[in-house]
Amino acid sequence: MDQIIHHLKNSNNVLLASHINPDGDAIASLLSMGILLDTLNKQTTVYNQSPIPSRHRFLPSVQRIVQNVNSGNYYDTAIILDCGDLQRIGKAAVTVNRIPVVINIDHHITNTRFGDFQLIDTSACATVEIIYRLFKKMDVPINLSAATSIYTGILTDTGSFRFSNTNRAAFEICAEMAALGVDPYYAAKHIYGTYSLGQLKLINLAIESIEISQNGKLSLMTLTQSMLYETGTLPEDINGLISYIKNIENIKLAVLIQEQMDGKEKSTQPQRGQRFHVSLRSDETVDVAAIAASFGGGGHPRAAGFSIESKVVDLKKRIFSLAETL
């Protein structure tokens, strides 16, 4: 950490980036780290390739996150947050590869240890916990905007303190953020409070797609682009749907297959060779990080994912074969 702090103090123009399809921790990490660098009077670009989900747009200064990076701009440092592999930031990876110093800050066990400096703690409940420690180590005051992001990152990445990554620090830090003025009700209302009619229709279609393995230990949900089109929803509205199949009685492994946009006409069935993102969730007995890694992905032992190009029939066959080992 000391080397990273020394470099940050001597940097001038910093690019911050996190993984595509960002969750609460990825977004909160970007914003809180941006505030830390603002305090140090650094010029900062805050980047994520994907649109920010509506439930996270209440976060202070979220509008500073841009979806494009000026490749002609000179950055002396890049900080990649909450991202196990550099390629997961998307198209900006090309720009990052040209930046002299890359700092990798993350808490995923499957992190590939890319970059010139790594600040990786797999025991942290969220990447914002690590950023919180940077604030403390550097003796930088945490203002209300940073506190709101830190609180939200921990709230979402621990599943409201329900997931196995919930540690003592999660409660201690959130209590401190609340003491600084964060309103837990206000945050929860935005993160979990409301559904549009389209989202409810999407939930209905998603539930109809549920399949269970013969031994009853693996559940599978499939979401196609046509479902989003039919319900007028966006990819961000998929967040949380996997909980419906994870919480089915006796399920050890829950799998959500999401068809990715390919630029072609929308169809009623996924196309051959279409690209999918696969999310994995488990009970306490299955290491889904290892499963995701075998498909070229990564994550945590209880929550992980990967992207793959395949025929949907072949992909489902491979996934259901996993049930035999459960």
N, C-alpha and C positions, 0 to 999 in steps of 0.2 A: 504493500500500500504506500509506503514512504516514497518509493521510486515514482509511482504514478502521481502522487501529490506534487513531487518536485517538478515533474514534467508538465503537469497542468499549470502550475504557477508560471512556467516559462513559455507556455504556448501562447499563440495570438489568435489564430483563426481555426475554430474547431467545428467539425461535422459530427453531429449526433445522429445515430440511426438505430432502429430496432426492427424486429422481424415483420414480414408481411402478414396481413390479417391479424393486426395486433390485439392482444388481450389487455386487460386493465393494467397489469404489471408493466407490459412493454410501453404503453402510453404514459403511465405515471413515471416510469424511469426516465423517459425522454424529457418530460416536463420538469421533474425535480432536478435532474442533472443540468438542464438548461438554466434553471434558476441559480444553482450553485455557481455555474460559470459566469452568469450575469454579475453575481456578487464580486467575482474576481476581475470584472471588467474585460472579459474575453468576447471577441466577436464570434457568434455562434449561429449555425444553421441547424435547425431541428427537423429531421426528415423521417418520413415513413411512406413507403410506396402506396399503401392502401388507404382508402377513405377511413376516417375515424368513426367508429360505431356511434350511433346517436346517443346511446346510454352513457358514453364517456365525454360527450361534448360540453358537459357542465363544468369540467375541470378548468380552473383558471389558466389563461394563456394558451389554451388548446389550439387557438387559431394560428399560433406561430408555427405549427407543424406543416411543412410543405411536402408535396408529393413528387417534386422534381428537384434535382440538384444541378446547379450550373457547373458543368464539367470544366469550364474555363476559370472557375474561381480557384484561388490557391488556398488550400488548407494545409496547415502544418501538422494537424492531429485529427484523427477520427476516433470516436468512442462508440463502440458497438455494444448495445445494451440488451440484456435478456435474450440472447441469440446464441444458440449452440454451434452454429456454423455460419461463416461469413456469407455464403450464398443465399441464406434465408432472408437477407435484407432486400433481395431482388436486384433490379437493374443497376442500382447504385454501387453494387459490389465492384464493378469495373472502375468507378471513380475512386473507391476506397483503396483499391490495389495500387493506386498511384500516389497515395498520401504517405509522407515519410514515416509517420508513427501511428500505429493502430493500437488502441487500448481495448481490451476485451473484458467486459464486466458482466457477470452472469452467475446463475445459481443452478443451472441444469447439469445433471450428472453426466450427460452425453456430450458436453461441450468438447469441441475438437482442439481446444487450446490454441486457436489461431491468434495472430497479432504479435506485436512486439512486447507488450506488457499484458499480463492477465491478472485479473482480480476476480477469482472464481471461488465461491463458497457454496458447496452443495448442501450445507446444513442450514443456509439462510432460507427463510420461508418465502422470500420473494427477492427479486433484484433490487427493489427499492429499500429493502433492509440494508443491503450493502451500501447504497447511496446515502442512506441515513447515517451510517458509520463514517462515511467520508465527510459529511457535514460536521460531525462531532470531532473527528480527528483534525480537521482543518480549522476548527473553532469558528465556523460560519453559522450565524444565526438562521434558524429555520423560520421563514415567514409563513403567513397563513396559506399562501398559494402553494408553497412547497409542502407544507403540512397536509393540505388536502390531497395532493397527489400521492404522498407517501402512505397516508391512511388508505386511500382507494386502492393502491397497488397491493397492499397487504390484504385488505378485505376481499378483493376479487381472487387473488392467487391462492388464498387459503379456503376459498369457497365459503366465505363468511365464517371462518374458523372451524369448518367441518372436515377439511382434508387432513391427511396424515402429515403434511408439511407444517401444520400449525405448531409453533414452538412458543416457548416462554416469551421470546423477544416480540413475537407478533402482538401479544396482549400489552406488553410494556410500552412498545413504540406507539401503538394505537391510542393507549391511554394518554401518553405524552402529547400526541397530535391533537387529541380532544381537548386537553388542557390549554393548547395553543389557540383553540378557537374552532376546530373542525366540528361540524355538526353531524354526528353519525346518522341521524334520521334523514337529513338532506342528502347525504351521499347514498344511502340505501334506497331512497325514493327514486333517484335517477338510475341507479344500477339495476334494481329489481322491481321497481314500483308499478310500471304501466306496460300494457300490451296494446298494439293496434289490432284492428279487426283482421288485417292481413296476416299478422303474426299468429293469431289464433287459428286461422285457416291453414297456415303452414304447419302448425303443431298437429292439426287433425290429419293432414296428408302424411306427415312424418310418422305418426303413430300407426297409420294404416300400412306403412312399409315395413314394420317390425317383423323380423324373422328370428327364430330361436333354434339353436343347434339341437340335434337329437338327444344329447345328454342333458340339455337344459342349463348348461353352464355358460354359454356364449350367446349374447344378444346382438343383433345387427339392425341398424337403421340406415336407409338409403335416401339421400336427398338429391334430386336432379335439378338442372337449370329450369326445366319446364314447371316444376313446383313453385320456384321463385317467381317465374313469369305469371303463372296462373293466379297466385295470391298477391302479386304486386309487392313482394318483399325483396330484401337485399341479402347478400351473403352474411352481413352482420347480424341478421335476425336469427341465424342458426345457433348463435351462442346460447349454451345452456340446454339445448335439445337432447344432448347425449345423457343428461341426468335421468330422463324418462326411462331409458333402457338400462342404465347402470343400477337403478334402484329396484329392478324387478327381482322378486324373491329367487334366491339360489344362484343368481348370476355372478360369475367370477370375472368375466371379461366382456366389456361393452364396446362395440365398434360402430362408429358413424362414418359412412362413406359419403363424401360430398363431391358431386360432379363439378369440375372447374369449367369456367367459361373458356371456349376455344375460338371465339370469333365467328363461328358458323351459325347457320339458322338454328333457332331453338327447336328441339324435337321432343317427342314424348318419351323417348328412351335414350339412355346414354349411347354415344357413338362408339364404334369400334376404335380401339386405340385411344380413347378419350383419356384425359388426365383427371385424376381424382386426388383429393386430400382425404386421408384416413385418420380419424381421431380414435385414440384408445384410452379406455379407463378401466381400472380394475378394483377388486377388493384388496384385502391385505395379503393375498396369497400369490398374486401374479405380478411379475416385473415387466410392465409394458414398455419400459425404456429399452430393454433387451430385445423385445419383439420389434419395436420401431427401428432399432439399429440394424436389425437383420434385413429391413426393407430400405435402408439408407436414410432413416429418419432419426429422431431422438426425443428427449424429454425427461420426465421424471419416472420413478418406478411405478407410480400409480396413475400418471397422466402423461401421455406421449402421443406422437403422431408422425406421419410420413406422407410424402406425395409419390404418386406412381402413375405411369401410363400403362393402361391395360384394357382388355375387354371386361365389362362389368361381371359377366358370368365367370370368367377365369379368376377375377379378383375375389369374388365371393367364395369360390371353391377353395382358394388358398386360405382365406380367412376362416372358413368353417373347419378346415383341417386342423386349425390351432386348438379347436375344442377337444380334440382327442388327447391332448396333453394336459388338460385342466383337471 
